[in-house]
Amino acid sequence: MKVLRPAQPTSEQLTVINNHKPGVFVVRGAAGSGKTTTGLLRLRFAVRYWQRRRRDGFIDGPVRVLVLTYNKTLRGYIEELAQEQLKDNDVELTISTFAKWATDRVAYERILQEYERSRKLDALAVPLPLSADFVRSEVDYVLGRFTPERLGEYIECERQGRGRSPRMPTPLRCRLLKEMIYPFQEWKKQQQAWDWSDLANAMAAKRTGDPYHVVVVDEAQDFSANQVRAVLNHLTDEHTLTFVLDAAQRIYPQRFTWSEVGLSVGSHNSKLLSKNFRNTRQIAAFAAPLLIDVETTDDAAIPDLTSCIEEGDKPLLVEGTFTQQMDHVVKFLNGLGPDNDESVAILHAKGWFGEVKNRLNDAGLAYVELTRNAEWPTGPVNVALSTMHSAKGLEFDHVIIVGLNSEVMPHAAEPGDSERDAHLRLLAMSAGRARKTLTITYKPSEASDLIACMAPDTYEVKAV
């Protein structure tokens, strides 16, 4: 699977790349602005600075570098890019997801399986006047934002980035803490098991191993406050720390303020990248309206649609049964030709690819699977299957989102609903992975409500 290589940095990106002095810097980039590439180029210059410091005798041992990504798929992709930047033997480079980095450094208890955790939380949530999905999400938000000894601060805090609905007045917050979060924490102790929030807390509370001189946190909008505290706890006294993010693409309930984790971020140490270099005008025009009603924060970067240079076809919505949808997909892939090296991502919200694989195999079309793959797949195959979540941070020439049905992408209709916001961000992010063409398929009688959120003049419809 090919990796789309960085282009020559623009003047906008160079202001970030060349500003590599010690301290904290936040790169806020809109979809398609090249923020990850910018962060990696900044990484190279920062490492060179620390190599000079080492040669001058200010540090002992190698320059220790950490690059953190949110999921395994993005980690594999970034490793391919980062290895090209840093090849010197005086650099100790770690590229990892937060979970892998933490589990390698902490003597942890058993990590709960997701089904165990969900089952317990669902049982605790029964008496509350909230959906089970929302309650699980709110628990993740609380345990990710507040340290164990300060969970009570949730009762009076401003709920950052959690949408306007459902509302969580003080009495309901008290119930969530007393009837769910505290019992859940006690239950984990009884089970002698941790969840991922416990792992972040352990890393934030105690330094494990040698600290790092240079750190880049990519897709930082989906890191929790406690994960950021863990990173800060593993820095040398003088360091170069870069956060790369776009809050408009946040798909997990992790919002917090920089000040509450002890960081001061302002115009002096942050940069907004607004120009879109990835998408055609038509793809950008389709994705941007999806975020109009979504709750935004100061870290959100609204894309500059006027900066798109390439022209292309409008995104295509394909209506039909799933068999008919896959007929269209197979025909499209065959139409690219056997010698075409353009990359194609087939995305699904839940990763249900059984029938997709059957159809691709029957058609003799090779593919690779990206979801939870720790290594970026090498070789000539350029068709990839991935969940929409795992495609975050990646880019492809062509993106096909299959089966956009209410079963896999349900939400409340009210603007400001937290689940609705999360699904709209996920859809906009997935659409923004495409450089040349975007196709979305669904069965009309089972279509997701998200289709009604699309601006009608930004796409074409094809019934198959």
C-alpha positions as CSV (number, residue, x, y, z in Angstrom):
1,M,0.0,0.0,0.0
2,K,1.6,3.2,-1.1
3,V,2.1,6.1,1.3
4,L,1.4,9.5,-0.2
5,R,4.7,11.4,0.2
6,P,5.0,14.9,1.6
7,A,5.0,17.7,-1.0
8,Q,7.3,20.8,-0.8
9,P,6.3,22.7,2.3
10,T,4.3,25.9,1.8
11,S,5.1,29.2,3.4
12,E,2.3,28.6,5.9
13,Q,3.8,25.3,6.9
14,L,7.3,26.6,7.0
15,T,6.4,29.0,9.8
16,V,5.7,25.9,11.9
17,I,8.6,23.8,10.7
18,N,11.2,26.4,11.4
19,N,9.9,27.2,14.8
20,H,11.5,24.3,16.6
21,K,12.9,25.9,19.7
22,P,12.3,24.1,23.1
23,G,8.8,24.5,24.5
24,V,5.2,23.6,23.6
25,F,3.8,24.3,20.2
26,V,0.2,23.5,18.9
27,V,-0.4,22.9,15.2
28,R,-4.1,23.4,14.5
29,G,-4.9,22.2,11.0
30,A,-8.0,21.9,9.0
31,A,-8.8,18.7,7.1
32,G,-6.4,18.4,4.1
33,S,-4.0,21.2,5.4
34,G,-1.0,18.8,5.7
35,K,-0.9,19.2,9.5
36,T,0.6,15.7,10.1
37,T,3.2,16.2,7.4
38,T,4.0,19.6,9.0
39,G,4.3,18.0,12.4
40,L,6.7,15.4,11.1
41,L,8.9,17.9,9.3
42,R,9.0,20.0,12.4
43,L,10.1,16.8,14.2
44,R,13.1,16.5,11.9
45,F,14.3,20.1,12.6
46,A,13.6,19.7,16.4
47,V,15.7,16.5,16.5
48,R,18.6,18.3,14.7
49,Y,18.5,21.0,17.3
50,W,18.8,18.4,20.1
51,Q,21.5,16.6,18.2
52,R,23.5,19.8,18.3
53,R,22.8,20.1,22.0
54,R,24.2,16.5,22.4
55,R,27.3,17.3,20.4
56,D,27.9,20.4,22.5
57,G,27.8,18.2,25.7
58,F,24.5,19.5,27.1
59,I,22.8,16.0,27.2
60,D,24.1,12.5,27.7
61,G,23.1,9.5,25.7
62,P,20.9,9.5,22.6
63,V,18.2,12.1,21.7
64,R,15.1,10.4,22.9
65,V,12.1,11.0,20.6
66,L,8.5,9.9,21.0
67,V,5.8,10.1,18.3
68,L,2.3,9.2,19.6
69,T,-0.7,8.5,17.4
70,Y,-4.3,7.6,18.3
71,N,-4.7,4.2,16.6
72,K,-2.5,1.4,15.2
73,T,-3.4,2.2,11.6
74,L,-2.2,5.8,11.8
75,R,0.9,4.6,13.7
76,G,1.9,2.3,10.8
77,Y,1.4,5.1,8.3
78,I,3.3,7.7,10.3
79,E,6.2,5.2,10.9
80,E,6.7,5.0,7.2
81,L,7.0,8.7,6.9
82,A,9.0,9.3,10.2
83,Q,11.6,6.7,9.4
84,E,12.6,8.7,6.4
85,Q,13.1,11.8,8.5
86,L,15.2,10.3,11.3
87,K,17.9,7.8,10.4
88,D,20.8,8.9,12.6
89,N,22.2,6.4,15.2
90,D,22.3,9.1,17.9
91,V,18.5,9.2,18.0
92,E,16.3,6.8,19.9
93,L,12.9,6.9,18.2
94,T,9.7,5.5,19.6
95,I,6.5,5.6,17.4
96,S,3.5,4.2,19.2
97,T,-0.1,4.5,20.1
98,F,-0.7,5.8,23.6
99,A,-2.0,2.4,24.7
100,K,1.1,0.5,23.4
101,W,3.5,3.1,24.9
102,A,1.8,2.9,28.3
103,T,1.4,-0.9,28.5
104,D,5.1,-1.2,27.6
105,R,6.1,1.0,30.6
106,V,3.6,0.2,33.3
107,A,3.2,-3.0,35.4
108,Y,-0.6,-3.0,34.9
109,E,-3.3,-5.3,36.0
110,R,-5.5,-7.1,33.6
111,I,-7.1,-4.7,31.0
112,L,-10.8,-5.2,30.8
113,Q,-12.2,-6.5,27.6
114,E,-14.5,-3.9,26.0
115,Y,-17.6,-6.2,26.2
116,E,-16.9,-6.7,30.0
117,R,-16.7,-2.9,30.5
118,S,-19.8,-2.2,28.4
119,R,-21.8,-4.8,30.1
120,K,-21.0,-3.5,33.6
121,L,-21.7,0.1,32.6
122,D,-24.9,-0.8,30.9
123,A,-26.1,-2.5,34.0
124,L,-25.3,0.5,36.2
125,A,-27.0,2.8,33.8
126,V,-30.4,1.2,33.9
127,P,-31.9,3.6,36.5
128,L,-30.7,6.7,34.8
129,P,-32.9,8.6,32.3
130,L,-30.2,8.5,29.6
131,S,-29.4,6.1,26.8
132,A,-26.7,3.4,27.5
133,D,-24.6,4.7,24.6
134,F,-24.6,8.2,26.0
135,V,-23.8,7.1,29.5
136,R,-20.8,5.0,28.4
137,S,-19.6,8.1,26.5
138,E,-20.1,10.4,29.4
139,V,-18.2,8.0,31.7
140,D,-15.3,7.9,29.3
141,Y,-15.4,11.7,29.3
142,V,-15.3,12.0,33.0
143,L,-12.6,9.4,33.6
144,G,-10.5,10.8,30.8
145,R,-10.7,14.4,32.0
146,F,-10.4,14.2,35.7
147,T,-7.7,12.5,37.9
148,P,-9.1,9.8,40.3
149,E,-8.8,12.1,43.3
150,R,-10.6,15.0,41.6
151,L,-13.6,13.2,40.0
152,G,-16.0,15.3,42.1
153,E,-15.0,18.4,40.0
154,Y,-17.2,17.0,37.3
155,I,-20.3,18.2,39.2
156,E,-19.6,21.9,38.6
157,C,-17.3,21.9,35.6
158,E,-18.1,23.3,32.2
159,R,-18.7,20.3,29.9
160,Q,-16.2,21.1,27.2
161,G,-17.1,19.8,23.7
162,R,-19.9,17.4,24.8
163,G,-22.7,19.0,22.8
164,R,-25.8,20.7,24.1
165,S,-27.9,17.6,24.4
166,P,-28.6,15.6,26.4
167,R,-28.3,18.2,29.2
168,M,-26.5,17.2,32.3
169,P,-27.8,19.4,35.2
170,T,-26.1,19.2,38.6
171,P,-28.5,16.6,40.1
172,L,-28.0,14.3,37.1
173,R,-24.2,14.7,37.3
174,C,-24.3,13.7,41.0
175,R,-26.3,10.6,40.1
176,L,-23.8,9.7,37.4
177,L,-21.0,9.9,39.9
178,K,-22.7,8.2,42.8
179,E,-24.6,5.5,40.9
180,M,-22.2,4.8,38.1
181,I,-18.6,6.1,38.2
182,Y,-17.8,5.4,41.9
183,P,-19.4,1.9,41.8
184,F,-17.6,1.2,38.5
185,Q,-14.2,2.2,39.9
186,E,-14.8,0.0,43.0
187,W,-15.9,-2.9,40.7
188,K,-12.7,-2.7,38.8
189,K,-10.7,-3.1,42.0
190,Q,-12.8,-6.1,42.9
191,Q,-12.1,-7.6,39.5
192,Q,-8.4,-6.8,39.8
193,A,-8.6,-5.2,36.4
194,W,-7.9,-1.8,34.8
195,D,-9.5,0.0,31.9
196,W,-7.6,2.4,29.6
197,S,-8.3,5.4,31.9
198,D,-6.4,3.7,34.7
199,L,-3.4,3.2,32.4
200,A,-3.3,6.9,31.6
201,N,-3.6,7.8,35.3
202,A,-0.7,5.5,36.2
203,M,1.5,7.1,33.5
204,A,0.5,10.6,34.7
205,A,1.2,9.8,38.4
206,K,4.7,8.2,38.0
207,R,7.4,8.6,35.5
208,T,8.5,5.3,34.0
209,G,11.8,5.0,32.1
210,D,13.9,7.8,30.6
211,P,12.2,11.0,29.7
212,Y,12.0,12.4,26.1
213,H,13.6,15.4,24.6
214,V,11.3,15.6,21.6
215,V,7.6,14.5,21.5
216,V,5.0,14.8,18.7
217,V,1.4,14.0,19.6
218,D,-0.6,13.6,16.4
219,E,-4.5,13.7,16.2
220,A,-4.2,15.2,19.7
221,Q,-7.9,16.2,19.7
222,D,-8.7,12.6,20.6
223,F,-6.3,12.3,23.5
224,S,-7.8,12.7,26.9
225,A,-6.6,15.2,29.5
226,N,-5.1,12.4,31.6
227,Q,-3.2,11.1,28.5
228,V,-1.8,14.5,28.0
229,R,-0.8,14.7,31.7
230,A,1.0,11.3,31.2
231,V,2.9,12.7,28.2
232,L,3.9,15.9,30.2
233,N,5.2,13.6,33.0
234,H,7.6,11.9,30.7
235,L,9.5,15.0,29.3
236,T,13.0,16.2,30.1
237,D,13.1,19.5,31.9
238,E,13.9,21.2,28.6
239,H,12.0,19.7,25.7
240,T,10.3,20.3,22.4
241,L,6.7,19.2,22.5
242,T,4.3,19.4,19.5
243,F,0.6,18.8,19.5
244,V,-1.1,18.3,16.1
245,L,-4.8,18.5,16.1
246,D,-8.1,19.7,14.6
247,A,-11.0,19.8,17.1
248,A,-13.5,19.9,14.2
249,Q,-12.4,16.3,13.6
250,R,-12.8,15.1,17.2
251,I,-14.7,11.8,17.2
252,Y,-14.2,10.8,20.9
253,P,-15.5,12.6,24.0
254,Q,-12.1,13.9,25.2
255,R,-12.4,17.7,25.3
256,F,-10.6,19.7,28.0
257,T,-8.8,23.0,28.2
258,W,-5.0,23.5,27.9
259,S,-4.9,25.4,31.2
260,E,-6.3,22.5,33.2
261,V,-3.4,20.3,32.2
262,G,-0.9,23.0,33.1
263,L,-0.2,24.4,29.6
264,S,-0.3,27.9,28.3
265,V,-1.2,28.0,24.6
266,G,-1.7,31.3,22.7
267,S,-0.8,33.0,19.5
268,H,2.9,32.9,20.4
269,N,3.0,29.1,20.4
270,S,0.3,27.9,18.1
271,K,-0.4,28.1,14.4
272,L,-3.6,27.6,12.3
273,L,-3.2,25.8,9.0
274,S,-6.3,26.6,7.0
275,K,-5.5,25.9,3.4
276,N,-6.7,22.6,2.0
277,F,-4.1,20.9,-0.2
278,R,-5.6,17.4,-0.3
279,N,-9.1,17.6,-1.6
280,T,-10.7,18.7,-4.8
281,R,-13.0,21.7,-4.5
282,Q,-16.0,19.4,-4.8
283,I,-15.0,17.1,-2.0
284,A,-14.2,20.0,0.3
285,A,-17.5,21.6,-0.5
286,F,-19.3,18.4,0.4
287,A,-17.5,17.9,3.7
288,A,-17.6,21.4,5.1
289,P,-21.4,21.8,5.5
290,L,-21.5,18.6,7.6
291,L,-19.9,20.6,10.4
292,I,-22.1,23.7,10.3
293,D,-24.3,22.7,13.2
294,V,-21.7,20.8,15.1
295,E,-20.5,22.3,18.3
296,T,-17.1,23.9,17.8
297,T,-14.3,25.0,20.2
298,D,-11.4,27.3,19.9
299,D,-9.1,24.5,18.6
300,A,-11.4,23.8,15.7
301,A,-9.9,24.7,12.3
302,I,-12.5,25.6,9.6
303,P,-11.1,24.7,6.2
304,D,-10.5,27.4,3.6
305,L,-12.5,26.1,0.6
306,T,-11.1,28.8,-1.7
307,S,-7.6,27.3,-1.2
308,C,-8.5,24.0,-3.0
309,I,-6.9,24.1,-6.4
310,E,-7.8,20.7,-8.0
311,E,-11.2,20.3,-9.7
312,G,-13.0,17.0,-9.8
313,D,-16.4,15.3,-9.9
314,K,-19.0,15.9,-7.2
315,P,-19.1,13.1,-4.6
316,L,-21.5,10.3,-5.7
317,L,-24.2,8.9,-3.5
318,V,-25.1,5.4,-4.8
319,E,-28.5,4.0,-3.8
320,G,-29.4,0.3,-3.9
321,T,-29.3,-3.0,-2.1
322,F,-25.9,-3.9,-0.7
323,T,-25.4,-6.3,-3.6
324,Q,-26.1,-3.5,-6.0
325,Q,-23.8,-1.2,-4.0
326,M,-21.0,-3.7,-4.3
327,D,-21.7,-4.2,-8.1
328,H,-20.9,-0.5,-8.4
329,V,-17.8,-0.7,-6.2
330,V,-16.4,-3.7,-8.2
331,K,-17.1,-1.9,-11.5
332,F,-15.3,1.2,-10.2
333,L,-12.2,-0.8,-9.1
334,N,-12.1,-2.7,-12.4
335,G,-12.3,0.6,-14.2
336,L,-9.1,1.9,-12.7
337,G,-7.2,-0.8,-14.6
338,P,-4.6,-3.4,-13.5
339,D,-1.6,-1.0,-13.9
340,N,-3.2,1.9,-12.0
341,D,-1.4,2.6,-8.7
342,E,-3.9,5.0,-7.2
343,S,-4.9,4.1,-3.7
344,V,-8.5,3.2,-2.8
345,A,-10.0,3.0,0.7
346,I,-13.3,1.1,1.3
347,L,-14.6,2.3,4.6
348,H,-17.4,1.1,6.9
349,A,-18.6,2.6,10.2
350,K,-18.5,-0.7,12.0
351,G,-16.0,-2.6,10.0
352,W,-18.5,-5.2,8.7
353,F,-16.6,-6.4,5.6
354,G,-17.7,-10.0,5.3
355,E,-19.7,-9.4,2.1
356,V,-17.3,-6.9,0.8
357,K,-14.4,-9.4,1.0
358,N,-16.5,-12.0,-0.7
359,R,-17.3,-9.8,-3.6
360,L,-13.7,-8.6,-4.0
361,N,-12.4,-12.2,-3.8
362,D,-15.0,-13.3,-6.4
363,A,-13.8,-10.4,-8.7
364,G,-10.2,-11.3,-8.2
365,L,-9.4,-7.9,-6.6
366,A,-6.6,-7.9,-4.0
367,Y,-7.0,-5.9,-0.9
368,V,-5.3,-5.2,2.5
369,E,-6.9,-4.6,5.9
370,L,-5.8,-1.5,7.8
371,T,-7.9,-1.5,11.0
372,R,-5.8,-2.3,14.0
373,N,-2.8,-3.1,11.8
374,A,0.3,-2.1,13.6
375,E,2.4,-2.1,10.5
376,W,1.7,-0.2,7.3
377,P,1.2,-2.9,4.6
378,T,3.9,-3.0,2.0
379,G,3.6,-4.3,-1.5
380,P,1.7,-3.4,-4.7
381,V,-1.9,-3.8,-3.4
382,N,-3.6,-0.4,-3.3
383,V,-7.1,-1.3,-2.2
384,A,-7.6,-1.1,1.6
385,L,-10.5,-2.0,3.9
386,S,-10.8,0.1,7.1
387,T,-13.3,1.3,9.7
388,M,-14.1,5.0,9.4
389,H,-12.4,5.5,12.8
390,S,-9.2,3.9,11.7
391,A,-8.9,6.0,8.6
392,K,-8.4,9.1,10.7
393,G,-5.2,10.9,9.7
394,L,-4.8,8.8,6.5
395,E,-5.4,9.9,2.9
396,F,-6.2,8.0,-0.3
397,D,-6.8,8.9,-4.0
398,H,-10.3,7.4,-3.8
399,V,-12.6,6.8,-0.8
400,I,-15.7,4.6,-0.9
401,I,-17.9,4.6,2.2
402,V,-20.2,1.6,2.0
403,G,-23.4,0.8,3.8
404,L,-24.2,4.2,5.4
405,N,-27.4,2.9,7.0
406,S,-29.2,3.8,10.2
407,E,-28.2,0.6,11.8
408,V,-24.5,1.6,11.8
409,M,-24.8,5.4,12.1
410,P,-27.9,6.2,14.1
411,H,-28.4,9.5,16.0
412,A,-30.9,11.9,17.4
413,A,-32.2,14.5,15.0
414,E,-31.7,17.5,17.3
415,P,-28.8,19.7,16.5
416,G,-26.3,19.8,19.4
417,D,-26.9,16.2,20.3
418,S,-23.6,14.8,21.3
419,E,-24.0,11.5,19.4
420,R,-25.2,13.4,16.3
421,D,-22.2,15.7,16.5
422,A,-19.8,12.7,16.8
423,H,-21.3,11.0,13.8
424,L,-21.2,14.1,11.7
425,R,-17.5,14.7,12.6
426,L,-16.8,11.1,11.7
427,L,-18.5,11.3,8.3
428,A,-16.8,14.7,7.5
429,M,-13.4,13.3,8.5
430,S,-13.9,10.1,6.4
431,A,-15.0,12.1,3.4
432,G,-11.9,14.3,3.8
433,R,-9.6,11.3,3.4
434,A,-10.2,11.5,-0.4
435,R,-8.0,13.3,-2.8
436,K,-9.8,12.7,-6.1
437,T,-13.1,10.9,-5.7
438,L,-15.6,10.2,-3.0
439,T,-18.4,7.7,-3.2
440,I,-21.0,6.9,-0.5
441,T,-23.4,3.9,-0.8
442,Y,-26.6,3.1,1.1
443,K,-29.9,1.4,0.8
444,P,-32.6,4.1,0.6
445,S,-35.1,2.4,2.9
446,E,-32.4,2.0,5.6
447,A,-30.5,5.2,5.0
448,S,-28.8,7.0,7.9
449,D,-30.2,10.3,9.0
450,L,-26.8,11.8,8.3
451,I,-27.7,11.8,4.6
452,A,-30.3,14.5,5.4
453,C,-27.5,16.7,6.8
454,M,-25.7,16.7,3.4
455,A,-26.1,19.8,1.3
456,P,-28.0,18.7,-1.8
457,D,-26.1,20.8,-4.3
458,T,-22.7,19.2,-3.2
459,Y,-23.3,15.7,-4.5
460,E,-24.8,13.6,-7.3
461,V,-27.2,10.6,-6.8
462,K,-27.1,7.4,-8.7
463,A,-29.7,4.7,-8.3
464,V,-28.3,1.2,-9.1
